[in-house]
């Protein structure tokens, strides 16, 4: 549902005469509201369980999408972005915790992938919903999409009841462990993970937010065809996410993290220079490989600091959202100055930072 906002960026840009910097600011406001609150929510729920918090997240998302559907100016769009971001900030830490507690120790990566896959498939469907429903019928159609969030509230309440009944008491027994690393070593490892997240999410932000504008400018294709290209990329992200966790369980999280970020360099460097047909292939490979890193990174960090599942989940999802938001705003500003093609070429070097994964223990 949250992906609808990004999917309708071209429509909003045309209808409200927005610049790329203003488009970037929408993402920045959304990601900032999500990133600031997520670590706080995670820390709070580690200390005091809130099994029904997911229902509140759905309510914020519903209100945000309703405002977006009937926004009459740019400021209402920004308000909708804030509310959708708050909904996301409440959802991710608690949902990540439930996913981890539902799995055995040998399948933490798989559980994290399953948790993330829902959001990624939703993001992939967003462009198709925009093409089939919103673009032909107008902005107000977003209201009907928002009803999905409203209908999800009873499901969230049911999940909260199940979690409260079966897992709250066992959590405190099973999660009280100590890390095998010193605080200084933990700080160094977390710093490396944050560099890798920076590389991944800044590049992903450029693709997700501006790919449609890049394709229509570079290849002179229609907005509808560009939406399908974005779908191919995002569906590859979804499949990469579902594979990253279980592969990390089997062959090691460090190997997955290193290969998924550093391994895409040939494709990202070549992407700005290939044909429209080959770009689909390259985007799919990049999306699949890059997405497989995040489940492995989150579980790696959760295992690094046992007993702080909500805090770690909130911190890493928060940082990821924050970096994506800042990157979107900054990239939008520079695209207005230098053009979307130039910025895509510059961003193609970001995965080189994946070399830092080599230094993980």
Secondary structure, 3 states (H helix, E strand, C coil): CCHHHHHCHHHHHHHCCCCHHHHHHHHHHHHHHHHHHHHHHHHHHHHCCCCCHHHHHHHHHHHHHHHHHCCCCHHHHHHHHHHHHHHHHHHHHHHHHHHHHCCCHHHHHHHHHHHHHHHHHHHHHHHHHHHHHHHHHCHHHHHHHHHHHHHHHHHHHHHHHHHHHHCHHHHHHHCCCCCCCCHHHHHHHHHHHHHHHHHHHHHHHHHHHHHHHHHHHHCCCCHHHHHHHHHHHHHHHHHHHHHHHHHHHHHCHHHHHHHHHHCCHHHHHHHCCCCHHHHHHHHHHHHHHHHHHHHHHHHHHHHHCCCCHHHHHHHHHHHHHHHHHHHHHHHHHHHHHHCHHHHHHHHCCHHHHHHHHHHCC
